[in-house]
Amino acid sequence: MNTHKIKKTEQLTDAFRIFNELSQNLSVSYQGLEEQVAKLHGELAFAHSERLKTLEEKEKLASRLEKILAALPAGVIVLDADGKVLDCNAVAIDFLGEPLIGMNWPDVVVRSLIPVVGNPHERQLRNGKRVNMTVSRDIAHNDPTDSGQIVLLSDVSEMRNLQDMLNQQKQLSAMGEMVASMAHQVRTPLATAILYASQMSSPVLDNEKRQRFSQKILERLQYLERQVNDMLIFAKDGRLAMETFSLAELLDHLRESVKEYTGSGGIDLQIINQVQNDVMLGNENALRGALLNLLNNAVDAVGQAGCVSIKLDQLDGGKLRIVIKDNGPGIDKELRQRIFEPFFTTKTYGTGLGLAVVDSVVKAHGGDVQVESVLGQGTAFSLVLPCINQAYNLLPGGFSHKAIQPDALRVNANLFQTDLSGKNHHQSHNQGELSHETV
């Protein structure tokens, strides 16, 4: 019996010992867990603190960027991948007007921006200001799902005005030289017209002479008108009102202007039009005057029975090329280097403004003029002009856009208007005394 009690006592002792050991192990494990929890809590608190600092820094950065955008003198427009306006600053709203946020960028372009001929990076606002437009590409390079573009509009009106003032001062200085040269050119045909007019009232003048004198007076007045128009274009430095017009009508005017020299036994005039798009953006009167200068020079060069051709074709990139070619004696190489200089002429009757005006008009249209000549074979003047489609290409790369009608982007004539009289000049040409001046 005692043995049985002793055995139970030993078993209880062992059980308590095991329980104590397990309790101690559990206490140690719990203490370890508490330490791990405390460590993780500290790490979490540190991470939370760092996260708050990062968010605070980002908020400060965003605030600084917002202030910078607000202080920028340029307009900033943020576009999404579909070409819609996501965000913009106050200057952009001032430039382009409202609504702006959420608008399709092509619609904003049509509404608020006008092309500047000859400068693909500049646009004219509806209030007359000039802005330089630059477009970024893919602002989110690392995330193709969040791609977009940023458009920057910088006001260059003051710089352009200063450049215009400087050019105007140069033109005024050159005007002094021109007036002296023009005096003789105006005096001679004017005196001749007065002489003919004084004979018109003579009772002994028969109808045939009266009609001939009337024609002589008209020729000299038309010559004076051409001189005045050339002088106006040169003085305005090629600043012209732009609108759409028909190339076919322009060619008809040119054909009519030299009609009296292309009859039976006269000059062989060929007009070749290979341009499909008949519409062009430009100043029809100024271009007509420039082409007539070249055409009259060609008529002068070939004489009574030569060949003159006018060819229109389209180059790569949609550019329009107009070539006026003759089979005259050609122009010497040394003279070709100077023929576009104002007041340079080899003619007895000439101010030397004809080709200078041609160069000015072509540059005003954003184009270029070149001359090729071979002595004894003839001369060809090539005018390369941007076509109407290039003038309307206003959209950032990659954006689809609606067709833009010409009237939607017509340049405000009040901004660049110059007096070109606006008449249809069926200018007569007379070799010798009334030949139109250039070289």
Phi, psi and omega in degrees: 000314178297325180295322180294321179293319181298320181295320178294322180297318180296321179296318178295321180297316179296321181295316178296324180295315179296321180296318179296320179296317179295322179296318179296317178298319179295321179296318179296316180297318180297319179297321178296319178297318178299319179296318179296318178298318179297319180295314179297322178297319178295317179296319179295319178296320179295316179297320178297319178297316179296322178297317178297319178298317180298315178298320179296318178295319178295321177296318178296318179296317178298321178295317179296316179297321178297319178293321178296315179299320180293329182274344181297138175282354181260155175273132180240126180235126179259126181247147175272185184295338180267001179085019176264149182282116178273318185205162178196165176260178185295326180296320178298319177295320178296321180290312193258345180081173179249156359285155181227310179298130179086352180281151171287131183301319177303323178292322178295320179300312181297322184286321195239347185240139181240137181293147174254113184298129177093353180222095185293345182266353182250149176227155177252130178279167181294337178272005177097349180289153177252134179232147173265127184250121174238144184234126176281166179239124173052079183291341178246082185295325186275351182228094183296340179281348183238035182283159180185191181218158175240128178254130180245124178247113181251129180287117179244017183300313182296318179297317179294322178297319178295319177297319178296320179297318178296315178296323179294322177297319177296320180294321179296322177297318179290334179298326178300317177294321184293321181300317179298319180289325182288334186305312181292321182294328179277319185297315185296305179294330178293316178297321178295317179297320178296320180297313178297318182296324180293336180274347185295331183273359181294128181291341182271359182281121181282169185296324180295314178292322180299319178293319179294319178296322178298319178295320178297317178298316180298318180299317182289324176292321176295323176297315178298322179297319178297320179298317181294317179297317177299318180295320180295315180297317180295319181293328180278358179056037174077011178281113190231152173282131184253137174205168180280145177208169184267129176293326180298318178294322177299316179295324177298319178297318180296317180298319181293327185293331181245023184300322185291345181258000185246016179282198181298124180079004181262205182288139176272103181259123178244129177241117183242114181247107180253018182266126180282320181277111185279345186266137179224150175261120181174195177251107186297317182298316181293316178296321179297317178297319180295316180292325177294323174304311180293320181294317178295322176298318179296319178298317176302318188289322187273344181081208189280336187225037180267188180239132177229135180230146173238120182236131176244128173214172184246128181267174175300141182088004177080014181280147179264132176242129176242122182242123174251117188235143176227165177251036180283196185287347181087173182238133179299148183302318180295322178291325180299332180286347185238356190295338179268001177287134176300139175074004176271123180208151174247006182268150176295317177251101180180140178268347184078019180259345187306303181285333174297321177292319177303312180298318181294316181294317181296317179294325178297335177267008179077024183246195183214147179236136179226155180231137173234134183210141176233124181302130179086354182240329178135184185224145177227125174256126181247124177250121178249120185234146174290139180278175186296327182296324179292323181295334182262005183279082189253358192266145175300152184300140174093350182264130173285150182213160179282158177296136183258123180284145182303319183295337182290337184239023182293134181291137179296114184295334181291342184277324185232027186291134172227148186282101176249017176072330175072007181272162172272105185273105170272080191283127175277155184235133180229119179294152177088251189297323185249021180294139183286139192273140160204281180245000000 
